[in-house]
């Protein structure tokens, strides 16, 4: 199965110039930094212990900020590398005022690029957030004897059923994790059945709180919000904002004092 996966990922690499060009035109890639996905790094590795976190996008990275803040104070750790796949998530990390933290885009998961990435950064430990499973990277991390931790692990029923289509492949990959820390009991069950060994349920990291100062709302805004009945649609995707608007109109008939707050996952794609 790994041979088939490497053939498919190799095909994606061949097509990647076309894919990235389209994404650049749609302003979904950083024109100065997209080369990081081909392992042309824009940051340098410092000497000493480097801890690596990888999350797909905004939500995943925001969940680890409190942990990263604590690790940033650890004198034994010289650098904290955070990788992600999206432009919006890179902007979140750029706002952190943490000296040891750097951001790079995750490389395309082909065998030689994952090896190049690991040879350059040489992480002392690798944390994959939520449900980020990249076969070539996992296999090469294990070859390097790097500890691999699944953090805030989340496997939905739909994802679980997809992995069951390739049970042996799933078993090989999930066994590579030295530790899986899950966000819910359901994920713990699914991870066990997929082959993961050391699993602990710790709850959802997204409910942890950052130490960074949050700007306080102006008093008149605070009072306005307190006077309303509120519902919030968070991390909405393309076109979902329109649905939220229609719901707001219907609810407004019964609840005159209604305030709807919409927080798009990707602000550039918001069409409401």
C-alpha positions in Angstrom: 0.0 0.0 0.0 2.9 2.4 0.8 4.1 1.9 -2.8 0.7 2.9 -4.2 0.6 5.9 -1.8 4.1 7.0 -3.0 3.0 6.7 -6.6 0.0 8.9 -5.9 2.0 11.5 -3.9 4.6 11.5 -6.7 1.8 12.3 -9.2 0.6 15.2 -6.9 4.2 16.5 -6.9 4.2 16.5 -10.7 0.9 18.4 -10.8 1.9 20.7 -7.9 3.1 23.6 -10.1 -0.4 23.8 -11.6 -2.1 23.5 -8.2 0.1 26.1 -6.6 -0.4 28.5 -9.5 -4.2 28.3 -9.1 -3.8 28.8 -5.3 -1.5 31.8 -5.8 -4.0 33.4 -8.2 -6.7 32.8 -5.5 -4.4 34.3 -2.9 -4.3 31.1 -0.9 -0.5 30.9 -1.0 2.2 33.2 0.1 4.1 34.2 -3.1 7.4 34.6 -1.1 7.1 31.4 0.9 5.3 28.7 -1.1 8.7 27.2 -1.9 8.8 26.0 1.6 6.5 23.2 0.5 9.3 22.0 -1.7 11.8 22.2 1.2 13.4 25.6 0.3 13.4 26.9 3.8 13.1 30.6 4.7 14.3 30.1 8.3 17.4 28.7 9.8 17.7 25.9 12.4 19.4 26.9 15.6 21.8 24.6 17.4 20.2 22.5 20.1 16.9 20.9 20.9 14.1 21.6 18.4 10.5 20.6 19.1 8.1 20.3 16.1 4.4 20.8 15.9 2.3 20.3 12.8 -1.4 21.2 12.4 -3.5 21.5 9.2 -4.8 25.1 9.7 -6.0 27.8 12.1 -8.1 25.8 14.5 -5.4 23.1 15.1 -2.7 25.7 15.7 -4.8 27.9 18.0 -5.4 24.8 20.2 -1.7 24.4 21.0 -0.8 28.1 21.7 -1.0 27.6 25.5 1.4 24.6 25.3 3.8 26.4 23.0 3.9 29.4 25.4 5.0 27.1 28.2 7.6 25.3 26.1 9.0 28.7 24.9 10.0 29.3 28.6 11.9 25.9 28.8 15.6 26.6 28.7 16.4 23.2 27.3 14.4 23.9 24.2 16.3 26.1 21.7 13.7 26.3 18.9 10.0 25.5 18.3 9.1 24.7 14.7 5.4 25.0 13.8 4.2 23.8 10.3 0.8 24.1 8.7 -0.7 23.9 5.2 -2.6 27.2 4.9 -1.8 30.8 4.6 -4.3 31.9 7.2 -2.7 29.6 9.8 0.8 31.1 9.1 -0.6 34.6 9.9 -1.8 33.3 13.3 1.7 32.2 14.2 3.3 35.4 13.0 1.3 37.3 15.6 2.8 35.3 18.4 5.5 37.2 20.3 7.6 34.1 21.2 11.3 34.3 20.4 11.8 30.5 19.9 8.9 30.0 17.6 9.2 29.9 13.8 6.7 28.9 11.2 7.2 27.0 7.9 4.8 25.4 5.5 4.5 21.6 5.6 6.2 19.9 2.7 4.4 17.9 0.0 4.4 14.4 1.5 6.7 12.6 -1.0 9.4 10.4 0.3 12.5 12.5 -0.7 11.0 15.8 0.5 10.0 14.4 3.9 13.6 13.1 4.3 15.0 16.4 3.3 12.8 18.2 5.8 13.8 15.9 8.6 17.5 16.0 7.7 17.4 19.8 7.9 15.3 20.4 11.0 16.3 17.2 13.0 13.4 17.5 15.5 13.8 16.0 19.0 10.1 15.2 19.0 7.2 15.6 16.5 3.7 16.4 17.5 0.9 16.0 15.0 -2.3 17.8 15.9 -5.9 16.5 15.5 -6.0 14.0 12.6 -2.9 14.9 10.6 -1.6 11.6 9.3 1.1 11.8 6.6 2.5 8.3 5.8 5.9 9.2 4.3 6.7 11.7 7.1 5.6 9.2 9.8 7.7 6.4 8.3 10.8 8.5 8.0 10.4 9.9 11.5 10.3 6.4 12.8 13.4 5.5 10.9 15.1 8.4 12.6 13.9 7.1 16.0 12.1 10.5 16.6 9.3 10.3 19.2 5.9 10.9 17.5 2.9 12.1 19.5 -0.6 12.6 18.2 -1.9 15.6 20.1 -5.5 16.5 20.6 -6.2 13.4 18.5 -9.6 13.3 16.8 -10.9 10.5 14.6 -14.5 10.8 13.4 -16.7 7.9 12.5 -16.4 8.9 8.8 -12.6 9.0 9.0 -12.5 5.7 10.9 -14.5 4.0 8.1 -12.2 5.4 5.5 -9.1 3.9 7.2 -10.9 0.6 7.5 -10.7 0.3 3.7 -7.0 -0.1 4.2 -6.7 -1.9 7.6 -3.2 -3.2 7.2 -1.9 0.2 6.1 -3.7 1.9 8.9 -2.3 -0.6 11.4 1.3 0.1 10.2 0.9 3.9 10.4 -1.0 4.2 13.7 1.6 1.9 15.4 4.2 4.5 14.6 2.8 6.9 17.2 4.6 6.6 20.5 1.7 8.3 22.3 -1.8 9.4 21.3 -3.5 12.0 23.4 -7.2 12.2 22.3 -9.7 15.0 22.5 -12.7 12.6 23.1 -13.6 9.1 24.1 -14.8 8.1 20.7 -11.4 8.9 19.2 -9.7 6.7 21.8 -11.9 3.8 20.8 -11.2 4.3 17.0 -7.5 4.7 17.5 -7.3 1.5 19.4 -9.1 -0.4 16.7 -6.8 1.2 14.0 -3.7 -0.1 15.7 -2.4 2.7 18.0 -0.9 1.4 21.2 -0.4 4.0 24.0 -3.5 6.1 24.1 -4.7 8.5 26.7 -7.9 10.7 26.8 -7.0 14.2 28.0 -9.9 16.3 26.6 -9.9 19.0 23.9 -7.0 21.4 24.0 -9.1 24.0 22.2 -10.6 24.8 25.6 -7.2 25.6 27.1 -6.4 29.3 27.5 -3.5 31.4 26.2 -1.4 33.5 28.5 -1.2 36.2 25.9 -3.1 39.4 26.7 -6.5 39.7 25.0 -7.6 43.2 24.1 -10.6 44.2 26.2 -13.7 45.3 24.5 -14.8 48.9 24.7 -17.4 49.4 27.4 -20.2 50.5 25.1 -19.6 47.4 22.9 -19.5 45.1 26.0 -22.8 46.6 27.2 -24.4 46.2 23.8 -23.4 42.5 23.6 -24.7 41.9 27.2 -28.1 43.3 26.2 -28.6 40.8 23.4 -29.5 37.2 23.0 -26.5 35.7 21.2 -25.7 32.7 19.1 -22.3 32.2 17.5 -21.4 30.2 14.3 -17.7 29.6 14.7 -15.2 28.3 12.1 -17.7 28.4 9.2 -16.8 27.3 5.7 -17.6 28.7 2.3 -21.3 29.4 1.8 -22.2 28.4 5.4 -22.4 32.1 6.3 -25.4 32.5 4.0 -27.1 29.7 5.9 -26.4 31.5 9.1 -27.9 34.6 7.7 -31.1 32.8 6.8 -31.3 31.3 10.3 -30.8 34.7 11.8 -33.8 36.1 9.8 -36.0 33.2 11.0 -34.9 33.5 14.6 -35.3 37.2 14.6 -39.1 36.9 14.1 -39.3 35.2 17.5 -36.3 36.8 19.3 -36.3 40.5 18.5 -33.2 41.0 20.6 -31.0 38.5 18.7 -27.3 39.0 17.9 -25.7 36.6 15.5 -21.9 36.4 15.5 -20.2 34.7 12.5 -16.5 33.7 12.7 -15.4 32.4 9.3 -12.6 29.8 9.2 -11.1 31.4 6.1 -12.0 35.1 5.9 -11.1 35.4 2.2 -13.7 32.8 1.3 -16.5 34.4 3.2 -19.4 35.2 0.9 -21.9 36.6 3.3 
